[in-house]
Amino acid sequence: MRTSGPGATGTAPFWLWTAGLILLALAAPYFFYPIFLMKALCMALFACAFNLLVGYVGLLSFGHAAFFGTASYITAHTVKVWGLPTELGILAGVAVAAALGTVFGYLAIRRQGIYFAMVTLAFAQMVFFFCLQVPFTGGEDGIQAVPRGWLFGLIDLNDTLVMYYVVLAVFLFGFGVIVRTIYSPFGQVLTAIRENEPRAISLGYRVDHYKLLAFILSAALSGLAGSTKAIVFQFASLTDVNWTMSGEVVLMTLLGGIGTILGPVVGAFVIVTMENYLAQTGSWVTIIQGVIFVICVLTFRRGIVGVIAPYVTGRQHPPAGPEPARPVPEVAAR
């Protein structure tokens, strides 16, 4: 019998896996390069935020780099030029990303399918050219030498190991928000909209309202990932706001498994690992990534986690198609 929270086949296995992964993350910097791990965690949070929109609402955005990159620039500028504390700089980046998501979402959610994707891509390109032209971003040079500073005036972020655990805490916070959203009545309505939007409308739900809220939340969490990355690498550049970043987060989510909780995390770590260890191949890294992606699409139709998870959680066979929509909760606010 399915429980109402995480874990399709029981609560205990889910929490055991969660505890094990957290312990692994806590020990990871003693075995792997912390900077590599921090980049992977930032990209994993970015991919999870994107998956909230595409996997649970069914809205494919090609412009999420706009929120990721804009928050990166805002945090870098406010910390370096304005001298704000690190935590306020990150909050400023998240706030601007959420505001940008409100505007873009309000204009884009009236479209569906490829039209929605193209509208978000167009908005993202506008942001890219804006960042290229305005003086405070530094143009092609970006904003460099961003100070990490002290968190709450107590924690020295210049210590790489300390910085890693702060990034891990930020990731766990964002990931927890996403999981709580998915398993809330609000998240169930989002899933119902994805599966059968006309039915959700017929039940009296303001579909556009739910879509807009999900878009804003996804944009804000993407901004949190971008802001954290700017502090980690002490740098904000056009790469963060370019369309290739939007394509990369789509690749991470598809590779790990759309609509799965841990899929984007696995996909992000796979892509970042390939970029790190195949860097010496130069431009061939893109071709290698493409080949691996094609192989995974052909052999893992639901993504890595989407195929493996049913066996790990105790199901004998993975489902033949997408999960059926959960019943629309009558208690949710309409």
N, C-alpha and C positions, 0 to 999 in steps of 0.2 A: 504494500500500500504506500503510495507516494506521500511524502511529508509535504508541508506547505513551504518549507525553506529549501536551501541548497541541498543537493544530493538526491538523485532520482531514485536510488535504491536503498535509501536509509541515511540517517544523519551521521552515524559513527564513521563510516568510511570516508565521507567528505571531510570531516574535521580532522581525521587522522592524516589524510593527504595534505590538508592545509597546514597542520602543525609541522609535518615533515618538510614541506617546502619552505616554510618560514625558518626552520632550523638550518636548512641548507643555505638559504640566503644569508643568514647571520654568519655562517662559517665561510662563505664563498670568498671574501676578500683575502683570506689567509692562503688560498690556493690559486686564485686567479688575479689578473691585473685589475685593481679597483676602478681605474678610469674606464676600462672596457665594460665592466659590470654596470657602472653608473650610466654610460651611454645606452646600454641594453635596457636598463630599467626605465629610463626616460622614454625611449622609443616604445617600450611595452605599454606604458601608460597612455601614450599617444594612440597606439593601435587599439587598446581597450576602449578609449573614448570614441574612436571611429566606429568600432564594432557595435557600440551601444546604438548608434544611429542606423547603420546598414544591417546589422544582424537582428535587431529587435524592433525596428520600425520599418525596415525595408526601403530606406532612403539612401541611395548611393551618391555620396558626395565626392567630387573630384577637386574640391577646393579647401580641404581641411588644413593644408599648409598655411593658409592665410591666418588662421587662429594660432597655430603653433609658432610661426615666424614673427607675427606681430607681437605676441606676448614676449618672445625672446628679445626683440628690439626694445620694447617698453621697459622690461626689467633691467636690461643692460644700461639703458640711458638713465633711468631714475637712480640706479645704484652708483654709476660712475660719475655722471654729470651733476645730478641733484644731490648726491650724497645721502640718499635715503638708506635706512637699515635694510639688510638683505630680505628680511621677511616682508617688509612693506613693498619692496621692489617686486617681489614675487606676487603679492596680492594685487599690485597695480597692473601687472601683466595679465593676471587672470581676469580682473575687472574689465580691462579693455577688450580682451578676447570674448568675454561674455556679451559686452555691448555690441561688438562687431557681429557676433552670432545672432543677436536679437534682430539687427537690421537685415542681415543676409537671410536669416531664416524666415522673417516676415515676408520678404519678397520672393523667396524661392519655394516655400512649401505649397504654393498654389499650383505648382507643376509636379508632374510625376515622371518616373522612368528616366529615359535618356534626356528629357528636357530639363528635369531637375538637376541631373549631373552636369549638363552643359551650362546651366545658369550659375551653379556654384563654381565651376571652372572659370567662367568669365569674371565673376567677382574676385576670385583669387588672383587672376592675372592683373586686375586693376590694383589690387593691394601690392602685388610685386612691383609694378611700374611706379607706384607711389613711393615705395621704399627705395627704389632705385634713384629717384629724383630729389626727395626731400633731404635737406642738409643733415638733420640730426642722426640719420642712419649711417652716415659715412659712405654712402654709395657702394661701390664695388669693394671698398676696403672694409666695410662693416664697422662695428664697434668693438675695439680690441682692449685688452688689458682691463677687463671688468673685475673689480675687487670682490672677492668672496665675502670678506668681512666677518662679522660675528652674528650668530643667530641669537636673537633676544638679548644681545649684549653679553652672553655668557658662554656660548659654544663657538670655538674657533674653527671656522670652516676651511681655513688654510691647511689644516691637517687632513690629508687625503682619506685616511681611515674614518675620521669623524664625518667628513663630507659624504662618504659612502653610506653610512648609517642614517644620515639625514635624508639622503635621496631615497633610501629604502623605506623610511618612514613616510615620505611624501607619496611614494608609489603605493604603499599599503593603504594609506588614507584614500587616495583616488580609486584604487581597486575596490576598497570596501564600499565606497559610495556607489560604484557601479553595480556591485553585487546586491546591495540593499535596494537599489532602484529596480533591478530586474525582478526581484522576488516580492516587490510591493504590489498593491493593487494598481498603482500607476503603471508599473512595468507590465502587468498582465493586460491592461488596456492597450498598451503599445503593441504587444504581441498580437492581440486580437485585430488591431488596425492593420498590421502587416499581413495577417492571414486572410482577413475578409473585411476590407474597409467599408463597403456598402452596408454590411450587417451592423458594424459598430455605429455607423451613422443612423441606421434605422432604430437602434436602441437608445438614441438620444445623446450620444457622446459628441462633444465638439472636437472632431478629429483634428482640425487645423490647430486648435489650442494645444492638444497633446503633442502634436508633431513639433510645434514651435518650442515648447518646454524641453522636449528631448533634444532638439537642435541646440538650444542655448546651453544645456548641461554638457553636451558633447563638446561644444566650442570652449566652454570654460575649463573642462578637464584637459583638452588639447593645449590650451593656454598654460595650464599648470605644468604640463610636460615641457613645453617650450621655455618657460621661465626657469625651470629647474636646470634644463640643459645649458642655458646661457650662463648660469652661475657655475656649473660644473666646469665648463670649458673656458669660462671667462671671455666669451666671444659670441657675437651675434652677427650673422652674415646673410646675404641673399640666398644662400643655399637653403636656409630654414624656411623661406617663404616661396621658394620656387615650385613650379608645378611637379617637378620630379619628386619632391618630398611627399606630395599628395599621392603620386603613383606608388611610392615606396610603402606608404602605410596601407594602401589597398593590397599590395603584394603580401605584406606581413599577415594581414587578416585572412586573406584567401588561403595562404599557405598553412596557417595554424588551424583555421576552421571558423567560418562565419557562423555567428549565432551560438558559439560555445564560450564558456567563461574563460578558460585558460588558453584557448586557441591563439588569440592575438599575442599573448605573452610568449608562447612557444615560437610563433612565427617571427616575432621581433628578435628573439635571441638567435634564431637560425640565420636571419638576414644579417644582423650585426656581426655574428661570428664569421660568416662568409666574407663580409667586407673587411674584417680585421685580418683574417688569416690568408685571404687571397689578394691582399692589397699589392703584393709584389708582382702580380701578373698584369698590373696596369689596367688598360681598357678591357682586357679579357674578362675581368671580374663580372662585367655586365652580361657578357655572353654566357659565362658559367652559371650565373644566377638565372638567366632565362632558360637554360637547359634543365636545371634542377627544378625550376617552377613548372615547366611543361611535364616533366616526369611525375611530379607530385600531383598535378591536376589530373593526369591520366590514371595514376594508381591510388591516389587519395582523393576521391571525388568530394568528400566532405571536409577535407583538410586533415592535417596530421592528428589533431586531437579529436576531431569528429569521427575518425575511423577507429582510433585506439580506445577512446574513452568508454564505449559500451562494453568492451571486454574487461577493462580494468574495474569498472563498477559492478561487474557481475552479470551483465546481460550476455546471453549466449550468442546473439546475432545483432548487429547494428540495425537500426530501423531502415526500411527500404526507401524512405523519403523524408522530407522535412517533418519536424515534430508538429502534430496537430495543434491548433490554437487552443490555448487554455480558455476555460469559460470566462466570459467577461464578467468581472465582479460587479454585482449590483450595488455594493456599498461604496464604490469609488465615486468621488465627486464628479458631477457631470457639468 
